[in-house]
Amino acid sequence: MKLGRSVGTVVASRKDASLDSLKLLIVVDLSTTLEREGGYVVAGDSVGAGVGEVIFYATGSSARQTAVTKDRPVDAVIMAIVDSFDIEGRSTRLA
């Protein structure tokens, strides 16, 4: 799993039929201090995330393990909206 932030949406009127009804969001990687880190990825949304939310996402074959993405040609999936996390005694609360 990777920590990221959804920063935009993708609209694709022509796509493979297996992607119909799948919401696509643009995600940027985040460090544990919530700084942008790395590039962007387009991810299918399995949890109803919105733009601006901090999320956990998976890539590769793991992206096809959710009920929403099973048997779909996706390489990234948002699978959790982060409320808070603790690292080395430092708590970060987002919600």
TADAMO-V913264 format. One record per pair of residues at least 24 apart in sequence whose ideal C-beta (glycine too) atoms are under 8 Angstrom apart, sorted by sequence separation. I is the first residue (numbers start at 1). J is the second residue. D is the distance in whole Angstrom. If there is no record, write none. Layout:
i->(I | I)
j->(J | J)
d->(D | D)
This chain:
i->(4 | 25 | 30 | 44 | 55 | 56 | 4 | 5 | 19 | 44 | 55 | 3 | 4 | 25 | 55 | 56 | 2 | 3 | 54 | 55 | 3 | 27 | 44 | 53 | 54 | 3 | 5 | 49 | 53 | 27 | 44 | 5 | 43 | 46 | 47 | 10 | 44 | 45 | 46 | 47 | 49 | 7 | 43 | 44 | 45 | 46 | 47 | 48 | 41 | 42 | 43 | 44 | 47 | 41 | 43 | 4 | 6 | 4 | 6 | 54 | 9 | 6 | 8 | 6 | 7 | 6 | 7 | 6 | 22 | 5 | 6 | 22 | 5 | 5 | 6 | 27 | 4 | 5 | 22 | 3 | 4 | 27 | 3 | 4 | 22 | 3 | 4 | 18 | 19 | 25 | 32 | 2 | 18 | 19 | 1 | 2 | 18 | 19 | 32 | 1 | 2 | 1 | 2 | 16 | 34 | 32 | 6 | 4 | 1 | 1 | 3)
j->(28 | 49 | 54 | 68 | 79 | 80 | 29 | 30 | 44 | 69 | 80 | 29 | 30 | 51 | 81 | 82 | 29 | 30 | 81 | 82 | 31 | 55 | 72 | 81 | 82 | 32 | 34 | 78 | 82 | 57 | 74 | 36 | 74 | 77 | 78 | 42 | 76 | 77 | 78 | 79 | 81 | 40 | 76 | 77 | 78 | 79 | 80 | 81 | 75 | 76 | 77 | 78 | 81 | 76 | 78 | 41 | 43 | 43 | 45 | 94 | 51 | 49 | 51 | 50 | 51 | 51 | 52 | 52 | 68 | 52 | 53 | 69 | 53 | 54 | 55 | 76 | 54 | 55 | 72 | 54 | 55 | 78 | 55 | 56 | 74 | 56 | 57 | 71 | 72 | 78 | 85 | 56 | 72 | 73 | 56 | 57 | 73 | 74 | 87 | 57 | 58 | 58 | 59 | 73 | 92 | 92 | 78 | 78 | 79 | 80 | 82)
d->(6 | 6 | 7 | 7 | 8 | 4 | 5 | 6 | 8 | 5 | 6 | 7 | 6 | 7 | 6 | 6 | 6 | 5 | 7 | 6 | 8 | 7 | 7 | 5 | 4 | 7 | 8 | 5 | 8 | 6 | 5 | 8 | 8 | 5 | 6 | 6 | 7 | 8 | 6 | 6 | 5 | 7 | 4 | 5 | 5 | 6 | 6 | 8 | 8 | 7 | 6 | 7 | 6 | 5 | 5 | 8 | 8 | 8 | 8 | 5 | 6 | 5 | 6 | 7 | 7 | 5 | 7 | 7 | 7 | 7 | 5 | 7 | 7 | 5 | 6 | 7 | 7 | 7 | 7 | 7 | 6 | 7 | 8 | 8 | 7 | 6 | 5 | 7 | 6 | 6 | 8 | 7 | 5 | 7 | 5 | 6 | 6 | 8 | 5 | 7 | 7 | 6 | 7 | 6 | 7 | 8 | 7 | 8 | 7 | 8 | 7)
